[in-house]
Amino acid sequence: MEKNMLGTSTVVQIGILVHDIEKSGQIFADFLGMDNPGWSLTGELKDALTEYRGQPSEARAKLAFFPVGGNLTIELIEPDQHPSTWREDLDKNGEGVHHIAFVVKGMKEQIMKLERNGIPLIQKGEYPGGRYAYLDSNGPLKTLLELLEND
């Protein structure tokens, strides 16, 4: 595997899958001693352009973001029932850590580099102001990798 593959070592997000975002969100808020940020819903296919395992997917998820210092955020994810990495992992492994995320530049090039190094793309999509990609780094990194690219 190449060294310093992403050009950064700064983790910006830890994603955690949950069954009930309202309950889990309040638990995290209480634990962290902060206000519950509530949740937002990811965009529809026409806006998010979600692809899961190379196919368009109607998948959506409720997301709650907890800033925990510096640029690090804990993201809670409650997926709907449509095919997605979120749904697959929640069904297979239950609640818990889903991914670590890094902000990158040149998303397409980064994905190609990771795939050349045996870390394949699982899911990608758009969000207001940027895009994301999940890659299967469960083998070498023991968790999924998320790339975030902001415009």
N, C-alpha and C positions, 0 to 999 in steps of 0.2 A: 504494500500500500504506500502511496506517495506520502511525503511529509507535508504538514501544513496545507492540506488539500484545499481548505476553504479560504485561506488567507486571513483567518481570524480565529481566535480561541475564546472569544467572548460569547458566553451563553446568554441569550436575551429572554428565553422563555422555557419554562418547564410545563408541559401539557399533561393534565391528569383527567382520565375518563371517569365519569360518574353516572349513576342511574338517575339521580334526582338533583338537578343543579340548584334548585331553591334550598333544599335541605343542606346540601354540601356547601353551597355558597355561604349560608349563615354560619355553619361550623367553622369554615375558614376565616370569615370575618371576625367571629368571636375569638378564635385562636390567635389571630394576628392583631387583635385590638383595633380594628378599623371598621369603617362603615361598609356594609354590604354594597358592592357596586351594582348589583342586579345583573341581568344577563341580556344579551342581544342574540338575534338569530342570523345565521349566515345567509347569504344571498341565494336566490333561486337560480336554477341552472342557466337561465337566459342571461343572468348577470355574472354569476360566479364561474360559469364555464367549467364546472367540476367534472373531472375525469378520474375514474377509479379503475385501476388495472387496464388502462387504455380505452375505456368506454365511457361515454357520457353518463353521469349519474345525477339523479334528483336529490341526492343526499344533502341534508342540512343538519345543523347542530346548533344548540344553545351554547353560548360562550360567556364565561364570566372571567374578568381579568383583575388580578390583584397585584398592584405594584409592591415589590418587596425589597426595594433598595437598588440604587444605581439604575441600570437599564434592565434589571431582571423583573420578569412578570411571571406569576403563576397563573396558568390558564386552565379553568375547569371546562370540560366538554361533555355535554349530554347529547349524543347523536339521536337522530330519528331512525326509522327502520330501513331506510334505503341503503343500498350497498355503498360502503365506505370503509376506509381503514379504521375509522372510529368505531363503527358498528361491529366490524369483524373482530377487532381486538377486545372490545367490551364483552362480546358474546363468548369469545375464546378464553380470555384471561381474567375477566371481571374488572372491577374498578381498580385504578392505580395509574402509575406513570405510563404515559403513551409515548412521549417524545421529549427531546431537547431541541431547541431552535437557535439558529444563528442567522443574523442578517448578512446577506451576500450581495454582491454586484455581479451582473452577468448570469442570471438564473439559468438560461439554456446551456451555457458553457459549463457552469458548475454541475448541472445534472449530468451532462455528457461525461465529465471528468469522473464523477462518482460512479456512474455506470461502468466506465472502463475499469474501475477498481473494484468491481463486484458488488456495488451498492445500487440496486435497481430502484427506479421510480415506481411508486405505488399509486399515489394520488396527487393531483395538482388542481389549482383553481385560482380564482381572482378574488380580491376584496377591494373595497374603495381605497385607492391609493397604492395598490401593489398586487403582489401575487405570492402564492405559497406552493411548496412542493414537499411531500413526504417521501422519504426514501428508506428502503429496508436495510437498515444497518444493525439489525438485531444480532447477526452473527458477530461482527467485529466489535460493535459498540454496546451491545446488550440492550439497546432500545432503538426506537425509530429516530430518524434525523429529520428535522423540518428546516427547510430553507425559506427565508422571508426576503423578498426584494421589494423595497419601497420606491415609488416614483419620486 
